[in-house]
Amino acid sequence: MLRILRGFLAEIFITVLGLGAALIEAVFADERDVSLVLVVLTLLLTATTFAIRVELRNIMRDDLGRVLERIENPRWHEVAKANVDRLRAELQEWASGRRDLPGDAGLAYQVEVLGRTRESLDAIHLALRSRALRRWDKTTGEFNALVEAHERLHKKVRGRRLMVLDDDDGEIVTRDRGKRCLREPLVVRVCARQIRSRRDDGLGFDVRVLWKTDFRASHDRLPPTF
């Protein structure tokens, strides 16, 4: 009961204040007409405040919220509320332009975005394993659609890409007197093609390599592939 009343504190305050003023006017000033006017005004103001509250709640509450309110079982209600909150958070991410699209769906979306790019393209690619780089290597025949979409970019499009490489992987990186160098031919070939001009069968990107150990030393987690 108290929890319900806490939701109407404004209406309760207006009602108590208005009726209290009307009572004082009637008892001490003996002005019953004024008291009646105060009572009427108090009730009208309380009703108006309540109506505004209900209207705002209806505006802010979506269809999922209305369905949620009809679930009477307390345990089901809690589970449903958690699912609704999770869905709202996910859709909010979509509205902000962030969405994870694994597999073929992600590849199709990237190809579509590339087809609409006219000015600049900034991207992050997690290349923590050799296979993650094959999508850029036309020699292997994998992910050709993505490579070809890059090749079709207008020559005025400026491309910038962060390549996150795993410097703990001895197959990808070797160390020479503390200096990290790319080792595997696939990695070298793909990175070289990223920076090579499009006139020379390259992708024409400005590339910056981030080493996983350096990035993790100052961040909680790796950036997502973008």
ZIHUZI-V178495 format. One record per residue. SS is DSSP state (h for helix, s for strand, l for the rest). OMEGA is omega in whole degrees, 0 to 359 (* if undefined). D_LAST is the distance of its C-alpha to the last C-alpha in whole Angstrom. Layout:
ss = (SS	SS)
omega = (OMEGA	OMEGA)
d_last = (D_LAST	D_LAST)
//
This chain:
ss = (l	h	h	h	h	h	l	l	h	h	h	h	h	h	h	h	h	h	h	h	h	h	h	h	h	h	h	h	l	l	l	h	h	h	h	h	h	h	h	h	h	h	h	h	h	h	h	h	h	h	h	h	h	h	h	h	h	h	h	h	l	l	h	h	h	h	h	h	h	l	l	l	l	h	h	h	h	h	h	h	h	h	h	h	h	h	h	h	h	h	h	h	h	h	h	l	l	l	l	l	l	l	h	h	h	h	h	h	h	h	h	h	h	h	h	h	l	l	l	s	s	s	s	s	s	s	s	l	l	h	h	h	h	h	h	h	l	h	h	h	l	l	l	h	h	h	h	h	h	h	h	l	l	l	l	l	l	s	s	s	s	s	s	s	s	l	l	l	l	l	l	l	s	s	s	s	l	l	s	s	s	s	l	l	h	h	h	h	h	h	h	h	h	h	h	l	l	h	h	h	l	l	l	l	s	s	s	s	s	s	s	h	h	h	h	h	h	h	l	l	l	l	l	l	l	l)
omega = (180	180	179	182	179	179	181	182	181	180	179	180	180	182	181	181	181	179	177	178	179	180	179	179	182	185	188	181	179	179	184	178	178	179	179	178	179	179	180	179	179	180	179	180	178	179	179	179	179	181	178	179	180	181	178	179	179	179	184	182	180	182	179	178	179	177	181	181	182	178	187	180	185	182	178	181	180	179	180	180	179	179	179	179	180	179	179	179	180	180	175	175	178	181	179	177	181	179	176	179	182	171	185	180	178	179	180	180	179	179	179	179	180	179	181	183	183	186	183	181	177	185	174	178	175	180	184	176	182	183	180	180	183	180	179	187	184	181	183	179	181	180	181	182	180	179	181	177	175	181	181	179	178	185	180	181	177	181	177	183	171	177	179	183	181	181	173	181	182	178	182	187	173	181	179	182	177	180	180	182	177	187	187	181	180	181	180	182	182	181	178	181	177	187	181	183	181	177	181	178	176	179	173	181	164	187	172	180	173	177	185	183	179	182	182	179	183	180	181	183	180	177	176	173	184	*)
d_last = (50	49	46	46	49	46	44	47	48	48	50	52	53	54	56	58	58	60	62	63	64	66	68	69	70	72	74	74	74	76	74	73	72	69	68	68	66	63	63	62	60	58	58	56	54	53	52	50	48	48	47	44	42	43	41	38	38	38	35	33	33	31	32	31	33	36	36	35	38	40	39	42	42	41	39	37	36	35	33	32	31	28	27	27	25	22	22	22	20	17	18	18	14	14	16	14	11	9	10	9	10	12	14	15	14	10	11	14	11	9	13	14	11	12	16	16	14	18	17	14	10	8	5	5	6	9	12	14	17	18	17	13	14	17	14	15	18	20	23	22	22	19	16	18	17	13	15	18	16	15	18	19	17	20	21	21	17	16	13	12	9	9	11	12	15	17	20	23	22	25	25	22	23	27	28	31	33	30	28	25	24	22	25	24	24	21	19	21	21	18	17	20	19	16	18	21	22	22	25	26	23	20	17	18	15	16	14	14	15	14	17	16	20	20	16	18	21	20	17	18	15	12	8	6	4	0)
//
